[in-house]
């Protein structure tokens, strides 16, 4: 799988963590840990979601002591 694939989002901090946009259902969410560069990762998520024609809402938060982005599919 390529990092720039429209159907795939991969984490630079956690290479084994990825999202397949076509399986991401409306109303569902995922937590995207970002130890560094959360702003850049948020922009990347928004860019990839737009290319995959998926509308998302993103909020920076901490879960179980880990900083990251909570991403909801809203369309």
N, C-alpha and C positions, 0 to 999 in steps of 0.2 A: 504494500500500500504506500502511496506517495503522500508526503506531508501536505501537499497542496491540493489533494483530491477534494472536489467540491462536496463529496458525500462523507468526508472524514474530518474530524478535528482531533489532533493529538496534542498531549501536554508536553512541553519542554522539560518540566520539572519531574514528571512521572511518565516516562516513555511507554509504559504498558497500559496507560489510561487513554481511552479514545471514545469518541461518540460517532455513531453512524446516524446521520441526520434523518434518513428515510425511516428509521425505526423509532425516532423521538416523537412521541405522540402528543397531541394538543392536551394541555393541562398537566403534563408531567414535568418534572424538573430533575436536575442533577447538580451535584456539588463539584466544582472544579477547583482543586487545591492550587494555589499559586504562591509558592514560597517567595518568589521574586517577580518583579515586573507584572503586577496584577493589572495595571492600566493597559499595558501592551497586550496582555492576554485577553482582556475584555474587548479591545478593539479587534483582535483577531477572531474572537468568537462572533462578534457582530458581523464582521466581513464575511466569514465562512457561512453564517446563517443566511445572510442576504443572498449569497451566491447559490445556496441550496433552496432558496425561496421559503425560508422558515423564519417566522417572526418570533423574537424572544425578548424577555425582560431579564435584566441582570442586576444583581445586588451583591455588593462586597460584604462579606460577613465572616464570622469565625464559628466553626462547628467543631466540637470536641477538641478545642485548643488549636485548631488548624485554620489559618487564614485562607480564604478562597472566595470564589464567585458562585453564587447560587443562580442557576439559569433555568427559567421557565419557558416553555413553548406556549405562546399565547394566540396563535392563529389556527 
